[in-house]
Structure formats: structure tokens, C-alpha cells
Amino acid sequence: MAQNQLEQVARSLVAPGKGILAADESSGTIEKRLKSINTPSTEDNRRAYREMLFRTPGAEEFVSGVILYDETIRQKAADGTPLVKVLADKGILPGIKVDKGTKSLAFSPKEKITEGLDGLAERLVEYRNLGAKFTKWRAVITIGDGIPTDACLDTNAHALARYAALCVDAGLVPIVEPEVLMDGPHSIERCYEVTERTLHKVFDELYDQRVPLEQILLKPNMVLSGTENAKQADVARVAEATLLCFRRVVPAAVPGIVFLSGGQSDELATAHLSKMNELGGPWELSFSYGRALQAPALKAWGGKPENVTAGQKAYYHRAKLNSAARYGKYTAAMEKAA
């Protein structure tokens, strides 16, 4: 794939009013999700759930791409159509999570390093042949006493950049995801400091490894108060702090920032995104939500075939609200609209 085509894919993923559905839950995570609605995590149930989302009528108005898991990119719908084709036929770009999850960092067990670089070049060729147009790799940064260490930030930034370089080389757009976790009692100021340090190191590595920034997307956390902090920053403060941080360290060459929800409620994730778009920045400010897009649909579906339409309606509604947030036009009143 020519370089300008990769830039085209990156830009189409952050097209106005659109964002990305993260449906790349690991086997353990999807099992927890299905367990919450008393549904066993069988291959058939996982397929049925994801097919419900992917076939939602009109979702393509608001969803530009879907990140898939290794199992899902190989699955077929109930009628035998590959799920990748179900998406592509609606004009939605299929993507793939390519990291192999996290392990404890050597000499610092409270910190994580993401694995999956071994054999990645070969896997990328296979995924591209299966129809993937873009990829995702997640690094996890924890805030705590004395952490994150420079060693943790350096090793994760280096791995993210190596991944991104391999993807561009293979003709796939990499989504670079350094997630500073919101778990903990830290203040929004501490989150700001760690997010700024993290992104600074990531972009230094991307530059050193010659990754063309026009051909990537950034999937970061928002700058938030820790979940256990009694003083939670309001929507305006989160939007201002996040944009201030990103203006300082994210080059304007990056076509778009697709925020993760990271455990925020559906409503807050949407409200924060809307406020940021109201304020604006040099990049497209979009979303790549998993649970914050899926939770209402999962509940409405409940694992029952007769509830597919209800599940799709809930997913469509949530996606529509996030589309409004892309224009800075979301209001809480929209939550109750049909």
C-alpha cells in the first residue's frame, strides 16, 4: 500500500462525525462481559454478540472502523459471510489488535510491559490478507508511589514505536495506544504530569524510528482525576487539561486522536469528548470506545436472539451521541431521546 493510501485510511478513520468501535476484547474480558448478562462465553455467543453490533442498520453513519480480536477477524456470520466482509460492505474499515497483552516489568512488578513484537511482521501480513486496514497496540502505564519509572515509560515507548514502524512497513495504519490508567487516588494534576511524560517519550521514539506521523492515529487516555480521588475534576477542567497537555507534546502532523474511555461512564466519556471538540485543536478529536459504546447494547441484548433489534437500537443511539460529541454538540438531554 502506498504511503498516501495509509494517510487516506488514517484520515477516513477520523472522518467528521465518526469514530471507532473497539471490539477487540481479549478472551478473558469478553468472558466477563458475557458473564454480566448470564451468558456463557462460547465461540458462538461471542460471534452472535459481535455480529449484532456489526450488522446494526445505520451504524456506518457514526462508526468508521472496528478493532477486532484475532478470533473475530477469522469468524463468519450466521449466514456464512466473513465478519470482515459484513463490516466492509457497510463501508466500515476492519482493524486488528496485534499485541499479546501485558506482563509484569522486570525489577518493577507493579508496572507492565506489552508483549507481541516477536513474529509481528509475519502476523501483520496475514492480517492484511484477512482484510485488516489498521492495527492497535496498547501499552499500560500505572500511576502510584514512585511509578511510572523512566524504565517503564522508555521500554513501552520503544515497543510502541517498533510496532508502529512494522505496521507502516506492512501497509497498515497503526493506532498507538499508551494508556495512563485512571485507577488510584491521584489528582488530575498528577495524571497530567504522567500523561505528558508518557506522550513525550512515545513521540521521541516514533521520531527516532522514522515512523511517518501522518500515517498513524493516537489512542490515549484523557487527563482525569484518579478514580479513588474524592475531588473529581469537572467536564470543562478535564477537557482543558487534556487539550493543554496534548498541544504541548502531540505533533499537528498526527491526523487524529481517538480517545479511549478507560472505565469512564458512557455519559462522561461522551461529555468529555464533546467539550474537547467545542474547544478544538489541530487534530481530529474522535473516539475509540469499547465498553462506553457497547454497555447499553450488551444489556439490551442479554444474550437472547429475540433481543437483537433492542441491542442494535441501544448501540446505534450510543454511537449517534458520540457522533454529536465529535462536533461539540452533545447535551445530556440527548441521552433520553429515542
C-alpha positions as CSV (number, residue, x, y, z in Angstrom):
1,M,0.0,0.0,0.0
2,A,1.4,3.4,-1.0
3,Q,2.2,5.9,1.7
4,N,-0.5,8.3,0.7
5,Q,-3.1,5.5,0.9
6,L,-2.1,4.9,4.6
7,E,-2.7,8.6,5.3
8,Q,-6.1,8.3,3.5
9,V,-7.0,5.4,5.7
10,A,-5.9,7.2,8.9
11,R,-8.0,10.3,7.8
12,S,-11.1,8.2,6.9
13,L,-11.0,6.6,10.4
14,V,-11.3,10.1,11.9
15,A,-13.8,11.5,9.3
16,P,-16.1,14.2,10.7
17,G,-18.8,12.8,12.9
18,K,-17.3,9.3,13.0
19,G,-15.2,7.2,15.4
20,I,-14.0,3.7,16.1
21,L,-15.7,0.8,17.9
22,A,-13.2,-1.2,19.9
23,A,-14.5,-4.8,19.8
24,D,-11.1,-6.3,20.5
25,E,-11.7,-7.6,24.0
26,S,-9.4,-10.5,25.0
27,S,-11.0,-13.9,25.7
28,G,-10.9,-13.0,29.5
29,T,-12.6,-9.6,29.1
30,I,-15.3,-10.8,26.7
31,E,-16.0,-13.7,29.2
32,K,-16.6,-11.1,32.0
33,R,-18.8,-9.0,29.7
34,L,-21.0,-12.0,28.8
35,K,-21.0,-13.3,32.3
36,S,-22.5,-10.0,33.4
37,I,-25.6,-10.9,31.3
38,N,-25.6,-14.6,32.4
39,T,-24.4,-15.8,29.0
40,P,-21.6,-18.4,28.6
41,S,-18.6,-17.2,26.6
42,T,-18.8,-19.8,23.8
43,E,-17.4,-19.0,20.4
44,D,-21.0,-19.0,19.0
45,N,-22.2,-16.5,21.6
46,R,-19.1,-14.2,21.1
47,R,-19.8,-14.3,17.3
48,A,-23.5,-13.6,17.8
49,Y,-22.9,-10.6,20.0
50,R,-20.3,-9.1,17.7
51,E,-22.4,-9.8,14.6
52,M,-25.4,-8.0,16.3
53,L,-23.2,-4.9,16.6
54,F,-21.6,-5.1,13.2
55,R,-25.0,-5.5,11.4
56,T,-26.6,-2.6,13.2
57,P,-28.5,-0.7,10.5
58,G,-27.1,2.8,10.0
59,A,-24.2,2.4,12.4
60,E,-21.9,3.3,9.5
61,E,-23.1,6.9,9.8
62,F,-21.2,7.2,13.0
63,V,-18.7,4.4,13.0
64,S,-15.7,4.5,10.6
65,G,-13.8,1.4,11.8
66,V,-13.9,-1.6,14.2
67,I,-11.0,-3.1,16.0
68,L,-11.2,-6.9,16.0
69,Y,-9.7,-9.6,18.1
70,D,-7.8,-12.5,16.4
71,E,-10.7,-14.9,16.8
72,T,-13.2,-12.3,15.3
73,I,-11.2,-11.4,12.2
74,R,-11.4,-15.1,11.2
75,Q,-15.1,-15.7,12.1
76,K,-18.1,-15.9,9.8
77,A,-21.6,-14.6,10.5
78,A,-24.5,-17.0,11.0
79,D,-25.2,-16.8,7.2
80,G,-21.6,-17.7,6.4
81,T,-20.4,-14.2,5.4
82,P,-17.0,-13.4,6.9
83,L,-17.4,-10.7,9.6
84,V,-14.7,-8.7,7.9
85,K,-16.9,-8.6,4.8
86,V,-20.0,-7.7,6.9
87,L,-18.1,-4.5,8.0
88,A,-16.5,-3.8,4.6
89,D,-19.9,-4.0,2.9
90,K,-21.2,-1.2,5.1
91,G,-18.1,0.9,4.4
92,I,-16.6,0.3,7.9
93,L,-12.9,-0.4,8.0
94,P,-11.8,-3.6,9.8
95,G,-8.8,-3.3,12.2
96,I,-7.0,-5.8,14.4
97,K,-5.4,-5.8,17.9
98,V,-1.9,-7.2,17.4
99,D,-0.3,-7.0,20.9
100,K,-0.2,-10.1,23.1
101,G,-1.2,-8.4,26.3
102,T,0.9,-7.2,29.3
103,K,3.3,-8.9,31.7
104,S,5.0,-7.5,34.8
105,L,8.1,-5.4,34.0
106,A,11.3,-7.0,35.2
107,F,12.5,-5.5,38.5
108,S,9.3,-3.4,38.8
109,P,6.4,-5.9,39.4
110,K,3.8,-3.1,39.8
111,E,4.5,-1.9,36.2
112,K,3.6,-3.6,32.9
113,I,5.3,-4.1,29.6
114,T,3.3,-5.2,26.5
115,E,4.4,-8.3,24.6
116,G,3.9,-9.3,21.0
117,L,6.8,-8.0,18.9
118,D,8.2,-11.5,18.1
119,G,6.7,-12.7,14.8
120,L,4.7,-9.5,14.4
121,A,5.9,-8.8,10.9
122,E,4.6,-12.2,9.7
123,R,1.3,-11.8,11.6
124,L,0.8,-8.3,10.0
125,V,1.0,-9.8,6.5
126,E,-1.6,-12.5,7.5
127,Y,-4.0,-9.9,9.0
128,R,-3.6,-7.7,5.9
129,N,-4.6,-10.6,3.8
130,L,-7.6,-11.3,6.0
131,G,-8.8,-7.8,5.3
132,A,-7.4,-5.6,8.1
133,K,-6.7,-2.0,7.2
134,F,-5.4,-0.8,10.5
135,T,-4.0,-2.2,13.8
136,K,-3.8,-1.4,17.5
137,W,-1.2,-2.0,20.3
138,R,-1.8,-1.0,23.9
139,A,0.7,0.0,26.5
140,V,-0.4,0.3,30.1
141,I,1.0,3.0,32.4
142,T,0.1,2.9,36.1
143,I,0.3,5.9,38.5
144,G,1.4,5.1,42.0
145,D,4.1,5.7,44.6
146,G,7.4,6.1,42.6
147,I,5.8,4.9,39.4
148,P,5.8,5.2,36.5
149,T,9.5,4.8,36.3
150,D,11.5,6.1,33.3
151,A,12.4,2.4,32.6
152,C,8.7,1.6,32.2
153,L,8.0,4.6,30.0
154,D,11.1,4.0,27.9
155,T,10.5,0.3,27.3
156,N,6.8,0.8,26.4
157,A,7.5,3.8,24.2
158,H,10.2,1.8,22.3
159,A,7.9,-1.1,21.8
160,L,5.0,1.1,20.6
161,A,7.3,2.7,18.0
162,R,8.7,-0.6,16.9
163,Y,5.2,-1.9,16.4
164,A,4.2,1.3,14.5
165,A,7.1,1.1,12.2
166,L,6.4,-2.6,11.4
167,C,2.8,-1.8,10.6
168,V,3.5,1.1,8.3
169,D,6.1,-1.1,6.6
170,A,3.4,-3.8,6.1
171,G,0.9,-1.3,4.7
172,L,-1.3,-1.0,7.8
173,V,-2.2,2.1,9.8
174,P,-1.1,1.8,13.4
175,I,-3.1,3.0,16.3
176,V,-0.6,3.9,19.0
177,E,-2.3,3.4,22.5
178,P,-0.3,4.5,25.5
179,E,-2.9,4.3,28.3
180,V,-2.3,6.0,31.6
181,L,-4.7,4.2,33.9
182,M,-7.3,6.2,35.8
183,D,-7.2,3.7,38.8
184,G,-5.9,5.2,42.0
185,P,-6.2,8.2,44.3
186,H,-4.1,10.6,42.2
187,S,-5.1,14.1,41.3
188,I,-5.8,15.4,37.8
189,E,-2.5,17.4,38.1
190,R,-0.6,14.1,38.6
191,C,-2.4,12.5,35.7
192,Y,-1.4,15.5,33.5
193,E,2.2,15.2,34.5
194,V,2.4,11.4,33.8
195,T,0.4,11.7,30.5
196,E,2.7,14.5,29.3
197,R,5.9,12.5,30.2
198,T,4.4,9.4,28.5
199,L,3.5,11.1,25.3
200,H,6.8,12.9,25.1
201,K,8.7,9.6,25.2
202,V,6.3,8.0,22.7
203,F,6.8,10.7,20.1
204,D,10.5,10.8,20.7
205,E,10.7,7.1,19.9
206,L,8.3,7.4,16.9
207,Y,10.6,10.1,15.5
208,D,13.8,8.1,16.2
209,Q,12.3,5.1,14.4
210,R,11.2,7.2,11.4
211,V,7.5,6.5,11.8
212,P,5.6,8.9,9.5
213,L,3.2,10.6,11.8
214,E,0.7,11.4,9.0
215,Q,0.0,7.7,8.8
216,I,-0.7,6.9,12.5
217,L,-3.5,7.6,15.0
218,L,-3.0,8.2,18.7
219,K,-5.3,6.4,21.2
220,P,-4.6,8.0,24.6
221,N,-6.3,8.4,27.9
222,M,-8.0,11.7,28.8
223,V,-6.4,13.7,31.7
224,L,-8.6,12.7,34.6
225,S,-8.7,12.6,38.4
226,G,-7.9,9.1,39.7
227,T,-11.0,7.0,40.4
228,E,-10.3,7.0,44.1
229,N,-9.7,10.7,44.4
230,A,-12.5,12.5,46.4
231,K,-12.1,15.6,44.3
232,Q,-13.2,14.7,40.7
233,A,-12.4,17.3,38.1
234,D,-15.5,18.6,36.2
235,V,-16.0,18.2,32.4
236,A,-14.6,21.6,31.5
237,R,-11.5,21.0,33.6
238,V,-10.8,17.6,32.1
239,A,-11.2,19.0,28.5
240,E,-8.9,21.9,29.2
241,A,-6.2,19.9,30.9
242,T,-6.3,17.2,28.2
243,L,-6.0,19.7,25.3
244,L,-3.3,21.7,27.1
245,C,-1.3,18.5,27.6
246,F,-1.7,17.3,24.0
247,R,-0.9,20.7,22.4
248,R,2.4,20.5,24.2
249,V,3.5,17.0,23.1
250,V,1.4,15.7,20.2
251,P,2.6,17.0,16.8
252,A,0.0,18.5,14.5
253,A,1.1,16.1,11.8
254,V,-0.9,13.3,13.6
255,P,-4.3,13.2,11.7
256,G,-6.4,12.3,14.7
257,I,-6.6,11.5,18.4
258,V,-9.1,8.6,19.1
259,F,-9.6,8.7,22.9
260,L,-10.2,5.5,24.9
261,S,-12.9,5.7,27.6
262,G,-10.8,3.9,30.2
263,G,-13.5,3.0,32.6
264,Q,-15.5,6.3,32.5
265,S,-19.2,6.0,32.4
266,D,-20.8,6.2,28.9
267,E,-22.2,9.7,29.5
268,L,-18.9,11.1,30.9
269,A,-16.8,9.7,28.1
270,T,-19.2,11.4,25.6
271,A,-19.4,14.7,27.5
272,H,-15.7,15.0,27.8
273,L,-15.2,14.3,24.1
274,S,-17.9,16.9,23.2
275,K,-16.3,19.6,25.4
276,M,-12.9,19.0,23.8
277,N,-14.4,19.4,20.3
278,E,-16.0,22.6,21.5
279,L,-12.6,23.9,22.4
280,G,-10.8,22.4,19.4
281,G,-7.3,21.5,18.5
282,P,-5.0,20.9,15.4
283,W,-6.1,17.3,15.1
284,E,-9.4,15.5,14.7
285,L,-10.7,14.6,18.2
286,S,-12.5,11.4,18.0
287,F,-13.3,8.2,20.0
288,S,-12.2,4.6,20.0
289,Y,-14.5,3.3,22.7
290,G,-15.1,-0.3,23.8
291,R,-17.3,-0.6,26.9
292,A,-18.6,3.0,26.6
293,L,-20.1,2.2,23.2
294,Q,-21.2,-1.3,23.9
295,A,-22.5,-1.4,27.5
296,P,-26.1,-0.4,26.7
297,A,-26.3,-2.8,23.7
298,L,-24.9,-5.7,25.8
299,K,-27.5,-5.1,28.5
300,A,-30.4,-4.7,26.0
301,W,-29.4,-7.9,24.1
302,G,-28.9,-10.0,27.2
303,G,-27.7,-13.0,25.1
304,K,-31.2,-13.6,23.6
305,P,-31.8,-13.8,19.9
306,E,-35.1,-12.1,20.2
307,N,-33.4,-9.0,21.7
308,V,-31.0,-8.4,18.7
309,T,-33.1,-5.4,17.5
310,A,-33.2,-3.9,21.0
311,G,-29.4,-4.3,21.3
312,Q,-28.8,-2.7,17.9
313,K,-31.0,0.2,18.8
314,A,-29.0,0.8,22.0
315,Y,-25.7,0.6,20.1
316,Y,-27.0,3.0,17.4
317,H,-28.2,5.5,20.0
318,R,-24.8,5.5,21.8
319,A,-22.9,5.8,18.6
320,K,-25.1,8.7,17.5
321,L,-24.4,10.6,20.8
322,N,-20.7,10.2,20.3
323,S,-21.0,11.4,16.8
324,A,-22.7,14.6,18.2
325,A,-19.8,14.9,20.6
326,R,-17.4,14.9,17.6
327,Y,-19.0,18.3,16.7
328,G,-19.1,19.6,20.2
329,K,-22.9,19.4,20.1
330,Y,-23.7,16.7,22.7
331,T,-26.1,17.5,25.5
332,A,-27.2,15.4,28.5
333,A,-30.8,15.9,27.2
334,M,-29.9,13.7,24.2
335,E,-29.5,10.7,26.4
336,K,-33.2,10.4,26.8
337,A,-34.1,11.0,23.2
338,A,-35.2,7.9,21.2
